Amino acid sequence: MSQTTHWDDDYLPCSEYLGIEVDENGIHRFNEKDKFYFSLIDHGIVALRSEGYATESGRENGVASVLKNLNIKEQYVTRKLPDGRWVLSLKAGNNQEIARSCPEDTEEEALSYLPTERAKFAAEFLRLASIEAGTIPQDNVAFAPDNDDESQKVSDDYMICREYEEKIASISSDHKDFISFQHEKTGKHYFAWIDGNKIIMRSEGYPTTAARDNGIQSVIKNRDIEERFSLETHHGAYFFSFKSRQSSGNSQNLSIFY
């Protein structure tokens, strides 16, 4: 996989590509300053994003090209941006870039956007859910307590509240009402919405800092929409859960409240 410095482009900041409404392929479409953009949303993060198209039909051609090449490993290449960060670039059959990932600090993190790596991340969610359910014991990882009532179990990757409280001083450099950190035991990246020294909401684990920051942006973008919240019960306790809603009718759990 070649590594080259990329030229000037017409990509928006990654946070602009976050979307609630996606089609059955995970494609989010939107307009910005008379241009047409799209992104591929996977597990609540921006996996790929497009440049701006002059016409809607041009964007649809771009969507079709991305879906055609999405799972062909040979069509991906890592690129180093002028600012030193890395992206994963998806090419069409004519070798032109048709979409790219969000920028990451290292090439290794950029490679985490490959479909095979994203599939591993999804599988890890299921593995951690099994740990929480008690079917796979694991030392030194603090998750919510076990409960014998199967109806109370939840497939998630949330740590117990104390883990977030211990990071209350890790204020995000961009958002003063959030903390963000990488956990020493799991290696994953987390955030929490805070009010002073109080944790309002905690996130699941993300594989990279950019993915976590996308999660923060999604919460900021949607936290004033009442219908995104629901009251749930897990392990005999009640929680407010915050979800994004997809046009297919499915929902993606973004975070859970105290």
Stockholm file with secondary structure:
# STOCKHOLM 1.0

chainA/1-258         MSQTTHWDDDYLPCSEYLGIEVDENGIHRFNEKDKFYFSLIDHGIVALRSEGYATESGRENGVASVLKNLNIKEQYVTRKLPDGRWVLSLKAGNNQEIARSCPEDTEEEALSYLPTERAKFAAEFLRLASIEAGTIPQDNVAFAPDNDDESQKVSDDYMICREYEEKIASISSDHKDFISFQHEKTGKHYFAWIDGNKIIMRSEGYPTTAARDNGIQSVIKNRDIEERFSLETHHGAYFFSFKSRQSSGNSQNLSIFY
#=GR chainA/1-258 SS CCEEECCCCCCCCGGGGCCSCCCTTSEEEEEETTEEEEEEEETTEEEEECCCBSSHHHHHHHHHHHHHHTTCGGGEEEEECTTSCEEEEEECTTSCEEEECCCBSSHHHHHTTSHHHHHHHHHHHHHHHHHHHTSSCCTTCCBCCCCSCGGGCCCCCCBCHHHHHTTTTCBCSSCTTEEEEECTTTCCEEEEEEETTEEEEEECCBSSHHHHHHHHHHHHHHTTCGGGEEEEEETTEEEEEEEEECTTSCEEEEEEEC
#=GC SS_cons         CCEEECCCCCCCCGGGGCCSCCCTTSEEEEEETTEEEEEEEETTEEEEECCCBSSHHHHHHHHHHHHHHTTCGGGEEEEECTTSCEEEEEECTTSCEEEECCCBSSHHHHHTTSHHHHHHHHHHHHHHHHHHHTSSCCTTCCBCCCCSCGGGCCCCCCBCHHHHHTTTTCBCSSCTTEEEEECTTTCCEEEEEEETTEEEEEECCBSSHHHHHHHHHHHHHHTTCGGGEEEEEETTEEEEEEEEECTTSCEEEEEEEC
//
